[in-house]
Amino acid sequence: MKPEPVFEAPWHAQLFALTVHLNEAGRFEWSDWAARFGATLKRHGLARALNGGDDYFNAWLETLELLMAEDGHADATELATTRDAWEAAYLRTPHGAPVTLDRT
């Protein structure tokens, strides 16, 4: 019997690994991360049920972005610009083709 995947989507695993790496690199304390993530989940959960998939990891990403911006490890404007660029790239990419970010 083949085991079930631990993560629903590859980006979930990548986001999890990035978060662990940033913690191990000393960018934040895990207890601070957990408290912030819990608050984000609570806030998101009040509006709709979280399914443990994209909803959960979108909340995870939101928390990580805010934490990195608040601690000065990332620029909030640059994060928003990059997020918008990825969304535009995703929307213009034909189904099944790899999504690429134009950095020109």
JORAGI-V934690 format. One record per pair of residues at least 12 apart in sequence whose ideal C-beta (glycine too) atoms are under 10 Angstrom apart, sorted by sequence separation. I is the first residue (numbers start at 1). J is the second residue. If there is no record, write none. Layout:
BEGIN
I;J / I;J
END
This chain:
BEGIN
44;56 / 87;99 / 89;101 / 20;33 / 66;79 / 86;99 / 88;101 / 89;102 / 19;33 / 41;55 / 44;58 / 45;59 / 65;79 / 86;100 / 88;102 / 41;56 / 44;59 / 64;79 / 65;80 / 86;101 / 43;59 / 85;101 / 42;59 / 65;82 / 85;102 / 19;37 / 40;58 / 41;59 / 44;62 / 61;79 / 65;83 / 85;103 / 37;56 / 40;59 / 41;60 / 43;62 / 44;63 / 82;101 / 39;59 / 40;60 / 38;59 / 40;61 / 41;62 / 82;103 / 37;59 / 40;62 / 41;63 / 61;83 / 37;60 / 40;63 / 39;63 / 40;64 / 37;62 / 38;63 / 36;62 / 37;63 / 40;66 / 33;60 / 36;63 / 37;64 / 40;67 / 35;63 / 36;64 / 34;63 / 33;63 / 36;66 / 37;67 / 33;64 / 36;67 / 33;67 / 36;70 / 32;67 / 28;64 / 27;64 / 28;67 / 32;71 / 12;52 / 27;67 / 28;68 / 12;53 / 16;57 / 19;60 / 27;68 / 12;54 / 15;57 / 19;61 / 22;64 / 28;70 / 8;51 / 11;54 / 14;57 / 15;58 / 18;61 / 28;71 / 8;52 / 9;53 / 12;56 / 13;57 / 16;60 / 19;63 / 27;71 / 8;53 / 9;54 / 12;57 / 15;60 / 19;64 / 22;67 / 28;73 / 7;53 / 8;54 / 11;57 / 12;58 / 15;61 / 18;64 / 22;68 / 27;73 / 27;74 / 8;56 / 9;57 / 12;60 / 19;67 / 25;73 / 8;57 / 12;61 / 15;64 / 7;57 / 11;61 / 22;73
END
